Amino acid sequence: MSHTFAPSRSMLRPLLHARPHPQVCRRMLLSTRHASSPSATATATATAARSARPTAARQPATSIHPQRRYKSKTIEEARSRYRTGPFSWKAGVLFVLAGAGLIWYFESEKQRMQRRRIAEATKGVGKPKVGGDFKLVDHEGRPFSSANLKGRYSLVYFGFTHCPDICPEELDKMAQMFDIVEAQKPGAVAPVFITCDPVRDDPKVLKSYLAEFHSKFIGLTGTYDEIKNVCKAYRVYFSTPKEVKPGQDYLVDHSIYFYLMDPEGDFVEALGRQHSPQQAATVILDHVKDWRP
């Protein structure tokens, strides 16, 4: 026969009103009281140090040594370096300068080859030769031949001392051209004036006339036939009358060009009235620089 146990209300009341064990609270109070004393503080400090040792030991070795600093002084500079990557304004400037140098080099080579083609074209087969050997007399009365012009460039102009306007203008221009060239390449070019009027332009007249334009001009004259042959060799128009009475006045027609000859006596280029003194001097200097014996 079984019996069912049913606790009464009077038996459960003490259990329901029972308070939790105050062991935990007392432990916390004791810890607080001990922490307020000096000995407790020292104990807590030692305990914290012991507990921190494993943590420090577990830290990587890189935390012991100071980290390497970058050259960037600020965060903005570092971000700027990151955005630009390996390229900077210095690299851009170097790139532009290198490109400009290459362009200048190729352009100068192109112009040099063009000048060389012009010079070579005058020496080609089937082309009329300009220039040649001659023997004349200079403004000092001394013999002067084409051999005296070898070894340097020469700028040859044909005219006459009684020319009213064209020859003085062109000789002034020739003096300016020569001064520009002489300032950069001293002794590289010989300025030569050959008269087309040998009857009136003797050495004394030439010397006095050319001194008004430049002291380094070389004046050349000769007999009628010698001058005629030189004009023919240089393809210069010659209309001087052969039989002239003393004191007779007349005009002479001639070509208005400066003939640039190379150090070997070959024709290079003709400079006309379309060239300014600076432009003509630049052409001469370019040919002088390009010369290879």
Secondary structure, DSSP 8 states (H G I E B T S, - for coil): --------HHHHHHHHT----THHHHHHHHHHHHHHSHHHHHHHHHHHHHHHHHHHHHS-GGGTS-----S-SSHHHHHHHHHHTT--HHHHHHHHHHHHHHHHHHHHHHHHHHHHHHHHHTTSTTS-------EEEETTS-EEEGGGGTTSEEEEEEE-TT-SSHHHHHHHHHHHHHHHHHHHSTTSEEEEEEES-TTT--HHHHHHHHTTT-TT-EEEE--HHHHHHHHHHTT------SS--TT----------EEEE-TTS-EEEEE-TTS-HHHHHHHHHHHHHH---
